[in-house]
Amino acid sequence: MQSKSKEIYAESYIKYLTEVLGKISSKEISDFIDILIDARSRGSSVYFIGNGGSAATASHFANDILIGTKSTNLPFRAISLCDNQAIITAIANDYGYEYIFSQQLTALLKKNDVVVAISASGNSPNLLQAIDIAKQKEAITVGLVAFDGGKLKKMTDKTIHVPTLKGEYGPSEDAHMMLDHLVSSYLIQYVKD
């Protein structure tokens, strides 16, 4: 009996995730791919940021775009700002956790670079602070969001919205990871052209 209930739960989760994925805008995905290709063509950097599971997605995105595309002549300059614990903890200790990304961007970001903020809620103070800095520095901003999109959806130049119910972190983060693999696999084909 318990085994059957686990099967039913698995089927239900997969069915719901499939429904969520079907509601993501292919136009929003296409716009994001264009932003990445344009950044590559002008030698701009693309910075990925996020917290918790979204930090892992940020790192995975940077890996797949920088290394996975195998583009060495004209590389995608993709960097996750979630990965240097010494820098993150120094900023959190000296300034506060809400500044862990904005302080890095203050030092690194150039005009027309890209900042990709990944967040289910779209309301993380450190991401909002980072987008403020990105706007001041005339960078291009992208939000990968879920739930209702939060403040991030309103602040960024472009968004990819995963329409989930508030608090549904699993399906939201699953979809964001799927977007990483979708976008990266497209870019791998694009680089070969």
GUMARVO-971767 format. One line per 5 residues: number of its first residue (from 1); their letters; for each residue x, y, z of C-alpha. Coordinates in steps of 0.5 Angstrom, whole numbers, padded with zeros to 4 digits. Each point is the difference from the previous one (the first is absolute). Example, Ala and Ser with C-alpha at 12.3 -4.5 7.8 and 13.67 -1.06 7.14 Angstrom:
1> as> 0025:-0009:0016; 0002:0007:-0002 $
//
This chain:
1> mqsks> 0000:0000:0000; 0006:0005:0002; 0003:-0002:-0007; -0006:0002:-0004; -0001:0007:0004 $
6> keiya> 0008:0001:-0002; -0002:-0001:-0007; -0006:0004:0000; 0004:0006:0003; 0005:-0001:-0005 $
11> esyik> -0005:0000:-0006; -0003:0006:0003; 0006:0004:0001; 0003:-0002:-0007; -0007:0002:-0003 $
16> yltev> 0000:0007:0004; 0007:0001:-0003; -0002:-0001:-0007; -0006:0005:0001; 0005:0005:0003 $
21> lgkis> 0005:-0001:-0006; -0005:0001:-0005; -0002:0007:0002; 0007:0003:0000; 0000:0005:-0006 $
26> skeis> 0005:-0002:-0006; 0000:0007:-0001; 0003:0002:0006; 0005:-0006:-0001; 0002:0002:-0007 $
31> dfidi> 0001:0007:0003; 0005:-0002:0005; 0004:-0004:-0005; 0000:0006:-0004; 0003:0004:0006 $
36> lidar> 0005:-0006:0001; 0002:0000:-0007; 0001:0008:-0001; 0004:0000:0007; 0005:-0005:-0003 $
41> srgss> 0000:0004:-0007; 0003:0006:0004; 0004:-0003:0005; -0005:0001:0006; 0000:-0004:0006 $
46> vyfig> -0006:-0003:0003; -0001:-0001:0007; -0004:-0005:0003; -0003:0001:0008; -0005:-0004:0004 $
51> nggsa> -0001:-0002:0007; 0000:-0007:0003; -0003:-0005:-0006; 0000:0006:-0005; 0008:0001:0002 $
56> atash> 0001:-0007:-0002; -0004:0001:-0007; 0004:0007:-0001; 0007:-0004:0001; -0003:-0006:-0005 $
61> fandi> -0002:0006:-0005; 0007:0003:0000; 0003:-0007:-0001; -0004:-0002:-0005; 0000:0006:-0004 $
66> ligtk> 0008:0002:0001; 0003:-0007:0000; -0006:-0004:-0003; -0001:0004:-0007; 0008:-0002:-0001 $
71> stnlp> 0000:0007:-0003; 0008:0002:0000; 0001:0005:-0005; -0006:0004:0002; -0002:-0002:0007 $
76> frais> -0006:0001:0004; 0003:0004:0006; -0005:-0003:0005; 0001:0000:0007; -0003:-0002:0006 $
81> lcdnq> 0000:0005:0006; -0002:-0005:0005; 0006:-0004:0000; 0006:0003:0004; -0002:-0001:0007 $
86> aiita> 0006:0005:0003; -0003:0006:-0004; -0007:-0002:0002; 0001:-0001:0007; 0005:0006:0000 $
91> iandy> -0006:0005:-0003; -0005:-0003:0005; 0004:0001:0006; 0003:0007:-0002; -0007:0003:-0003 $
96> gyeyi> -0005:-0005:0001; -0003:-0006:-0004; -0005:0004:-0005; 0007:0003:-0003; 0003:-0007:-0002 $
101> fsqql> -0001:0001:-0007; -0001:0008:-0001; 0007:0001:0003; 0003:-0005:-0005; -0003:0003:-0006 $
106> tallk> 0002:0007:0003; 0007:-0002:-0001; -0001:-0005:-0007; -0006:0003:-0004; 0001:0004:-0006 $
111> kndvv> -0005:0003:-0005; -0004:-0005:-0004; 0002:-0006:0004; -0006:-0004:0002; -0002:-0002:0007 $
116> vaisa> -0005:-0006:0001; -0003:0000:0006; -0004:-0007:0002; -0005:0000:0005; -0006:-0004:0001 $
121> sgnsp> -0004:0006:0004; 0004:0005:-0003; 0000:0004:0006; 0007:-0002:0003; 0003:0007:0003 $
126> nllqa> 0007:-0002:-0003; -0002:-0001:-0007; -0004:0006:0000; 0006:0004:0003; 0004:-0003:-0006 $
131> idiak> -0005:0002:-0005; 0000:0007:0003; 0008:0000:-0001; -0001:-0003:-0007; -0005:0006:-0002 $
136> qkeai> 0005:0005:0002; 0005:-0003:-0004; -0004:-0001:-0006; 0000:-0007:0000; -0005:-0004:-0003 $
141> tvglv> -0004:-0004:0005; -0004:-0007:-0001; -0004:-0003:0006; -0002:-0007:0000; -0006:0000:0005 $
146> afdgg> -0006:-0005:0002; -0006:0001:0004; -0002:0007:-0002; 0006:0003:-0002; 0001:0004:0006 $
151> klkkm> 0004:0007:0000; 0005:-0003:-0005; -0005:-0001:-0005; -0001:0008:0000; 0007:0002:0001 $
156> tdkti> 0004:-0004:-0006; 0000:0001:-0007; -0002:-0007:-0002; -0003:-0006:0004; -0002:-0007:-0001 $
161> hvptl> -0006:-0001:0004; -0001:-0007:0003; -0007:0000:0002; -0001:-0004:0006; -0004:0001:0007 $
166> kgeyg> 0004:0004:0005; 0004:-0005:0004; 0001:-0005:-0005; 0008:0000:0000; 0001:-0007:-0003 $
171> pseda> -0004:0001:-0006; 0003:0007:-0001; 0007:-0002:0001; -0001:-0006:-0004; -0003:0005:-0006 $
176> hmmld> 0006:0005:0001; 0005:-0006:-0001; -0004:-0003:-0006; 0001:0007:-0003; 0008:0000:0001 $
181> hlvss> 0000:-0007:-0004; -0005:0003:-0005; 0004:0007:-0001; 0007:-0004:0000; -0002:-0005:-0005 $
186> yliqy> -0002:0005:-0004; 0006:0004:0000; 0005:-0006:-0001; -0004:-0001:-0007; 0001:0008:-0001 $
191> vkd> 0007:0000:0001; 0001:-0006:-0005; -0003:0004:-0005 $
//
